[in-house]
């Protein structure tokens, strides 16, 4: 068994796809509209769904706001150059909520950014 994807509900699919693709460097793998259900699914990631865990963005037509629950934590993404990743998010108008630096009580360099819907994304520096 393996994790296939994490689903995130979004209020503006175009903005969310731009954030994950342009800021975080993911690729849109597939997108499908479901007119009978009035929703669209977009799957994004760094590799194929057959071999990698991906993000599923769910846009429920006409719904623009969600409350991010207090049980939600974050999605973690490895970055070779965390400073450049944070600057790319900032340059695209994204929100940086924690600048790069060592994690509390540890040495791993991390940063946090938010997607357009307020979901936390942890960036972890990887060599």
C-alpha positions, 0 to 999 in steps of 0.5 A: 500500500501507499498514499495516493493523494491528499485532497484539498478543497479550493475556492478558486481553482485557477488561483490554486493551480497557479500557486501549486504549479508556478510557485511550488513547481508542480505539474498539472497531471490531469483535470476532469469536470463532473457536471452532474456533481457540479465539481472539478478535480485537478491532480498535481504533482512532481511525478506520475500518479503511478509512482508519486503521491499527488495533490487533488484540488477539488473545486465545488462549483459556486463555493468560494470559501471554506473554513480550514479546520483546526485538525488540519496540519500541513502538506510538506514539500522537499526543496533543494533551495528553500530560500529560492522556493520562498522567494518564488512564492513571495514574488508570485504574491503568495504568503510566507508565514515562517521564513526559512530557518532551523526548526525549533529544537532541531537543525532541519531548515524549514519554512511555511507558506500558505496557498490561496485558500489558507492551507499551510505548506511546509517547505523542508530543505533537502540536499 
